[in-house]
Amino acid sequence: MVVEPISDPAGESWLVEDMLRVEDVMIRAAGGSRHTLVSDASLYLLKAGGKRLRPALVMITSHAGEAGRPASDLAAAALELVHLATLYHDDVIDGTVTRRGVATTHSKWGTDIAVLAGDYLFACGSSLGARVGGEIPLILASAISEVCEGQIVETTAVGDPGRSIEDYIEVISMKSAALFRTACELGAATSGVTGEHRAQLITYG
């Protein structure tokens, strides 16, 4: 696969190196099934590209503490797999035809495979979080439940012209914003950042 290059105007080569390690962790986790169909479907959107903003935030915020810990790599990979899982499910719910320049997973393999591949990615992400241990599995689980809650709430307002701005902001705070906040919290938690500094990173996320 081709990993999109990260702009490096300040010579921050550490971020490129960090992201390449995370990419390797993700590929190994999502492609670890002995069944070809499971691996192919689970790796499909991962190989299609993407900006990798969430894992990048984990790695960047980890530099507020002791950077370079394997726990940060695992947490960053876990969060991106969780994000991918939500995309698989969102595409089924929305009936999306393309994603990242390719046919959506359900367009290629059908709804059943897409939903189950999304579930598999949730499990892969959770497994990586469990390998880190400590508070990381709880942070990930909370993020997953919040994103799912936001998706459920959003389905009740589809096509509603009377939907308020407040309701919209509440939904995106549970869906998109929750994972950005979690990224910064994971970066802090896996690098030993505590107290006010950690709280500030979470607020930023």
BALOBA-1460 file (C-alpha; in Angstrom, 3 decimals):
// residues 205
<rec num="1" residu="m" x="0.000" y="0.000" z="0.000"/>
<rec num="2" residu="v" x="0.989" y="3.653" z="-0.377"/>
<rec num="3" residu="v" x="1.036" y="5.827" z="2.722"/>
<rec num="4" residu="e" x="0.251" y="9.456" z="1.979"/>
<rec num="5" residu="p" x="3.299" y="11.651" z="2.749"/>
<rec num="6" residu="i" x="3.060" y="13.984" z="5.716"/>
<rec num="7" residu="s" x="4.170" y="17.558" z="5.089"/>
<rec num="8" residu="d" x="7.346" y="18.165" z="7.063"/>
<rec num="9" residu="p" x="8.273" y="21.860" z="6.660"/>
<rec num="10" residu="a" x="9.896" y="22.117" z="10.115"/>
<rec num="11" residu="g" x="11.923" y="18.933" z="9.798"/>
<rec num="12" residu="e" x="9.628" y="17.067" z="12.185"/>
<rec num="13" residu="s" x="10.671" y="13.665" z="10.869"/>
<rec num="14" residu="w" x="9.605" y="12.050" z="14.140"/>
<rec num="15" residu="l" x="5.964" y="12.368" z="13.131"/>
<rec num="16" residu="v" x="6.571" y="10.556" z="9.843"/>
<rec num="17" residu="e" x="8.379" y="7.789" z="11.712"/>
<rec num="18" residu="d" x="5.614" y="7.616" z="14.327"/>
<rec num="19" residu="m" x="2.901" y="7.340" z="11.707"/>
<rec num="20" residu="l" x="4.686" y="4.624" z="9.773"/>
<rec num="21" residu="r" x="4.889" y="2.541" z="12.958"/>
<rec num="22" residu="v" x="1.201" y="3.102" z="13.631"/>
<rec num="23" residu="e" x="0.336" y="2.130" z="10.061"/>
<rec num="24" residu="d" x="2.164" y="-1.147" z="10.510"/>
<rec num="25" residu="v" x="0.291" y="-1.877" z="13.743"/>
<rec num="26" residu="m" x="-3.051" y="-1.204" z="12.040"/>
<rec num="27" residu="i" x="-2.321" y="-3.422" z="9.057"/>
<rec num="28" residu="r" x="-1.202" y="-6.280" z="11.271"/>
<rec num="29" residu="a" x="-4.278" y="-5.974" z="13.481"/>
<rec num="30" residu="a" x="-6.932" y="-5.555" z="10.775"/>
<rec num="31" residu="g" x="-5.336" y="-8.108" z="8.448"/>
<rec num="32" residu="g" x="-4.710" y="-10.752" z="11.044"/>
<rec num="33" residu="s" x="-7.534" y="-13.145" z="10.184"/>
<rec num="34" residu="r" x="-6.720" y="-16.510" z="8.674"/>
<rec num="35" residu="h" x="-9.743" y="-16.033" z="6.402"/>
<rec num="36" residu="t" x="-8.990" y="-14.025" z="3.270"/>
<rec num="37" residu="l" x="-12.440" y="-12.428" z="3.018"/>
<rec num="38" residu="v" x="-12.243" y="-11.112" z="6.580"/>
<rec num="39" residu="s" x="-8.811" y="-9.576" z="6.044"/>
<rec num="40" residu="d" x="-9.655" y="-8.187" z="2.611"/>
<rec num="41" residu="a" x="-12.858" y="-6.513" z="3.796"/>
<rec num="42" residu="s" x="-11.284" y="-5.184" z="6.990"/>
<rec num="43" residu="l" x="-8.218" y="-3.764" z="5.254"/>
<rec num="44" residu="y" x="-10.206" y="-2.340" z="2.351"/>
<rec num="45" residu="l" x="-10.719" y="1.259" z="3.514"/>
<rec num="46" residu="l" x="-7.430" y="1.260" z="5.397"/>
<rec num="47" residu="k" x="-5.585" y="0.631" z="2.136"/>
<rec num="48" residu="a" x="-7.725" y="3.208" z="0.327"/>
<rec num="49" residu="g" x="-5.904" y="5.975" z="2.188"/>
<rec num="50" residu="g" x="-7.223" y="8.680" z="4.467"/>
<rec num="51" residu="k" x="-5.713" y="11.580" z="6.361"/>
<rec num="52" residu="r" x="-4.978" y="9.664" z="9.601"/>
<rec num="53" residu="l" x="-5.741" y="12.783" z="11.636"/>
<rec num="54" residu="r" x="-6.818" y="10.920" z="14.756"/>
<rec num="55" residu="p" x="-3.729" y="8.730" z="15.145"/>
<rec num="56" residu="a" x="-1.566" y="11.731" z="14.256"/>
<rec num="57" residu="l" x="-3.146" y="13.634" z="17.150"/>
<rec num="58" residu="v" x="-2.375" y="10.738" z="19.484"/>
<rec num="59" residu="m" x="1.279" y="10.785" z="18.451"/>
<rec num="60" residu="i" x="1.585" y="14.584" z="18.555"/>
<rec num="61" residu="t" x="0.029" y="14.909" z="22.008"/>
<rec num="62" residu="s" x="2.167" y="12.039" z="23.291"/>
<rec num="63" residu="h" x="5.126" y="14.398" z="22.889"/>
<rec num="64" residu="a" x="3.745" y="16.393" z="25.811"/>
<rec num="65" residu="g" x="5.061" y="13.546" z="27.946"/>
<rec num="66" residu="e" x="7.362" y="10.583" z="27.391"/>
<rec num="67" residu="a" x="7.032" y="10.075" z="23.645"/>
<rec num="68" residu="g" x="7.981" y="6.914" z="21.832"/>
<rec num="69" residu="r" x="6.249" y="4.466" z="24.134"/>
<rec num="70" residu="p" x="4.775" y="1.409" z="22.351"/>
<rec num="71" residu="a" x="1.545" y="2.131" z="24.217"/>
<rec num="72" residu="s" x="1.063" y="5.311" z="22.176"/>
<rec num="73" residu="d" x="1.499" y="3.402" z="18.907"/>
<rec num="74" residu="l" x="-1.068" y="0.817" z="19.977"/>
<rec num="75" residu="a" x="-3.543" y="3.449" z="21.175"/>
<rec num="76" residu="a" x="-3.204" y="5.479" z="17.974"/>
<rec num="77" residu="a" x="-3.788" y="2.398" z="15.841"/>
<rec num="78" residu="a" x="-6.718" y="1.351" z="18.015"/>
<rec num="79" residu="l" x="-8.455" y="4.692" z="17.621"/>
<rec num="80" residu="e" x="-8.059" y="4.758" z="13.839"/>
<rec num="81" residu="l" x="-9.509" y="1.247" z="13.574"/>
<rec num="82" residu="v" x="-12.466" y="2.393" z="15.672"/>
<rec num="83" residu="h" x="-12.876" y="5.364" z="13.329"/>
<rec num="84" residu="l" x="-12.765" y="3.046" z="10.307"/>
<rec num="85" residu="a" x="-15.425" y="0.854" z="11.886"/>
<rec num="86" residu="t" x="-17.742" y="3.855" z="12.177"/>
<rec num="87" residu="l" x="-17.190" y="4.650" z="8.486"/>
<rec num="88" residu="y" x="-18.196" y="1.116" z="7.474"/>
<rec num="89" residu="h" x="-21.408" y="1.429" z="9.461"/>
<rec num="90" residu="d" x="-22.100" y="5.033" z="8.411"/>
<rec num="91" residu="d" x="-21.825" y="4.101" z="4.737"/>
<rec num="92" residu="v" x="-24.386" y="1.332" z="5.173"/>
<rec num="93" residu="i" x="-26.774" y="3.611" z="7.063"/>
<rec num="94" residu="d" x="-26.397" y="6.475" z="4.575"/>
<rec num="95" residu="g" x="-26.342" y="4.272" z="1.476"/>
<rec num="96" residu="t" x="-23.061" y="5.862" z="0.377"/>
<rec num="97" residu="v" x="-21.661" y="4.597" z="-2.915"/>
<rec num="98" residu="t" x="-18.024" y="5.736" z="-2.683"/>
<rec num="99" residu="r" x="-15.566" y="6.425" z="0.114"/>
<rec num="100" residu="r" x="-11.961" y="7.608" z="-0.279"/>
<rec num="101" residu="g" x="-12.210" y="7.331" z="-4.038"/>
<rec num="102" residu="v" x="-13.286" y="3.679" z="-4.098"/>
<rec num="103" residu="a" x="-16.564" y="1.797" z="-3.893"/>
<rec num="104" residu="t" x="-17.841" y="1.484" z="-0.344"/>
<rec num="105" residu="t" x="-17.439" y="-1.841" z="1.408"/>
<rec num="106" residu="h" x="-21.153" y="-2.661" z="1.200"/>
<rec num="107" residu="s" x="-21.151" y="-1.778" z="-2.500"/>
<rec num="108" residu="k" x="-18.324" y="-4.255" z="-3.055"/>
<rec num="109" residu="w" x="-19.268" y="-7.134" z="-0.719"/>
<rec num="110" residu="g" x="-22.826" y="-6.439" z="0.412"/>
<rec num="111" residu="t" x="-24.378" y="-5.058" z="3.589"/>
<rec num="112" residu="d" x="-23.830" y="-8.144" z="5.750"/>
<rec num="113" residu="i" x="-20.068" y="-8.226" z="5.133"/>
<rec num="114" residu="a" x="-19.735" y="-4.467" z="5.595"/>
<rec num="115" residu="v" x="-21.533" y="-4.464" z="8.943"/>
<rec num="116" residu="l" x="-19.599" y="-7.479" z="10.204"/>
<rec num="117" residu="a" x="-16.282" y="-6.049" z="8.974"/>
<rec num="118" residu="g" x="-17.093" y="-2.874" z="10.887"/>
<rec num="119" residu="d" x="-17.788" y="-4.954" z="13.993"/>
<rec num="120" residu="y" x="-14.513" y="-6.790" z="13.435"/>
<rec num="121" residu="l" x="-12.628" y="-3.480" z="13.275"/>
<rec num="122" residu="f" x="-14.251" y="-2.358" z="16.534"/>
<rec num="123" residu="a" x="-13.009" y="-5.600" z="18.076"/>
<rec num="124" residu="c" x="-9.508" y="-5.184" z="16.614"/>
<rec num="125" residu="g" x="-9.275" y="-1.676" z="17.999"/>
<rec num="126" residu="s" x="-10.514" y="-2.805" z="21.389"/>
<rec num="127" residu="s" x="-7.991" y="-5.646" z="21.388"/>
<rec num="128" residu="l" x="-5.129" y="-3.218" z="20.789"/>
<rec num="129" residu="g" x="-6.412" y="-1.079" z="23.631"/>
<rec num="130" residu="a" x="-6.536" y="-4.124" z="25.896"/>
<rec num="131" residu="r" x="-2.880" y="-4.837" z="25.098"/>
<rec num="132" residu="v" x="-2.031" y="-1.400" z="26.488"/>
<rec num="133" residu="g" x="-4.132" y="-2.005" z="29.574"/>
<rec num="134" residu="g" x="-4.712" y="0.431" z="32.408"/>
<rec num="135" residu="e" x="-7.293" y="3.083" z="31.622"/>
<rec num="136" residu="i" x="-6.912" y="2.848" z="27.839"/>
<rec num="137" residu="p" x="-9.648" y="0.216" z="27.252"/>
<rec num="138" residu="l" x="-12.113" y="2.354" z="29.215"/>
<rec num="139" residu="i" x="-11.213" y="5.484" z="27.257"/>
<rec num="140" residu="l" x="-11.755" y="3.622" z="23.977"/>
<rec num="141" residu="a" x="-14.987" y="1.991" z="25.151"/>
<rec num="142" residu="s" x="-16.360" y="5.363" z="26.223"/>
<rec num="143" residu="a" x="-15.525" y="6.822" z="22.816"/>
<rec num="144" residu="i" x="-17.194" y="3.928" z="20.988"/>
<rec num="145" residu="s" x="-20.361" y="4.201" z="23.056"/>
<rec num="146" residu="e" x="-20.506" y="7.974" z="22.567"/>
<rec num="147" residu="v" x="-20.083" y="7.717" z="18.793"/>
<rec num="148" residu="c" x="-22.783" y="5.054" z="18.578"/>
<rec num="149" residu="e" x="-25.061" y="7.156" z="20.756"/>
<rec num="150" residu="g" x="-24.539" y="10.120" z="18.443"/>
<rec num="151" residu="q" x="-25.334" y="7.998" z="15.384"/>
<rec num="152" residu="i" x="-28.541" y="6.718" z="16.942"/>
<rec num="153" residu="v" x="-29.644" y="10.242" z="17.852"/>
<rec num="154" residu="e" x="-28.785" y="11.485" z="14.366"/>
<rec num="155" residu="t" x="-31.014" y="8.899" z="12.683"/>
<rec num="156" residu="t" x="-34.026" y="10.408" z="14.430"/>
<rec num="157" residu="a" x="-33.400" y="13.782" z="12.790"/>
<rec num="158" residu="v" x="-32.631" y="12.755" z="9.201"/>
<rec num="159" residu="g" x="-34.670" y="14.902" z="6.813"/>
<rec num="160" residu="d" x="-36.072" y="17.062" z="9.610"/>
<rec num="161" residu="p" x="-36.026" y="20.723" z="8.438"/>
<rec num="162" residu="g" x="-36.911" y="21.837" z="11.955"/>
<rec num="163" residu="r" x="-33.744" y="20.439" z="13.465"/>
<rec num="164" residu="s" x="-32.124" y="23.047" z="15.688"/>
<rec num="165" residu="i" x="-28.505" y="24.159" z="15.587"/>
<rec num="166" residu="e" x="-28.155" y="23.018" z="19.186"/>
<rec num="167" residu="d" x="-29.301" y="19.501" z="18.289"/>
<rec num="168" residu="y" x="-26.863" y="19.380" z="15.387"/>
<rec num="169" residu="i" x="-23.941" y="20.505" z="17.546"/>
<rec num="170" residu="e" x="-24.848" y="17.915" z="20.169"/>
<rec num="171" residu="v" x="-24.722" y="15.137" z="17.571"/>
<rec num="172" residu="i" x="-21.391" y="16.145" z="16.060"/>
<rec num="173" residu="s" x="-19.932" y="16.528" z="19.556"/>
<rec num="174" residu="m" x="-20.788" y="12.870" z="20.145"/>
<rec num="175" residu="k" x="-19.685" y="11.659" z="16.722"/>
<rec num="176" residu="s" x="-16.779" y="13.557" z="15.150"/>
<rec num="177" residu="a" x="-15.594" y="15.590" z="18.119"/>
<rec num="178" residu="a" x="-15.576" y="12.651" z="20.531"/>
<rec num="179" residu="l" x="-12.855" y="10.850" z="18.595"/>
<rec num="180" residu="f" x="-10.659" y="13.950" z="18.314"/>
<rec num="181" residu="r" x="-10.989" y="14.492" z="22.058"/>
<rec num="182" residu="t" x="-10.209" y="10.828" z="22.655"/>
<rec num="183" residu="a" x="-7.119" y="11.058" z="20.442"/>
<rec num="184" residu="c" x="-5.651" y="13.790" z="22.614"/>
<rec num="185" residu="e" x="-6.605" y="11.960" z="25.799"/>
<rec num="186" residu="l" x="-4.937" y="8.769" z="24.570"/>
<rec num="187" residu="g" x="-1.782" y="10.653" z="23.663"/>
<rec num="188" residu="a" x="-1.648" y="12.139" z="27.126"/>
<rec num="189" residu="a" x="-2.560" y="8.938" z="28.949"/>
<rec num="190" residu="t" x="-0.006" y="6.760" z="27.164"/>
<rec num="191" residu="s" x="2.845" y="9.213" z="27.646"/>
<rec num="192" residu="g" x="2.321" y="9.879" z="31.330"/>
<rec num="193" residu="v" x="0.805" y="13.364" z="31.115"/>
<rec num="194" residu="t" x="-1.409" y="14.092" z="34.113"/>
<rec num="195" residu="g" x="-3.207" y="16.916" z="35.865"/>
<rec num="196" residu="e" x="-3.822" y="20.270" z="34.244"/>
<rec num="197" residu="h" x="-1.665" y="19.543" z="31.195"/>
<rec num="198" residu="r" x="-3.723" y="16.470" z="30.388"/>
<rec num="199" residu="a" x="-6.967" y="18.384" z="30.917"/>
<rec num="200" residu="q" x="-5.776" y="21.077" z="28.507"/>
<rec num="201" residu="l" x="-4.962" y="18.525" z="25.823"/>
<rec num="202" residu="i" x="-8.398" y="16.938" z="26.189"/>
<rec num="203" residu="t" x="-10.053" y="20.366" z="25.947"/>
<rec num="204" residu="y" x="-8.051" y="21.074" z="22.793"/>
<rec num="205" residu="g" x="-9.183" y="17.783" z="21.269"/>
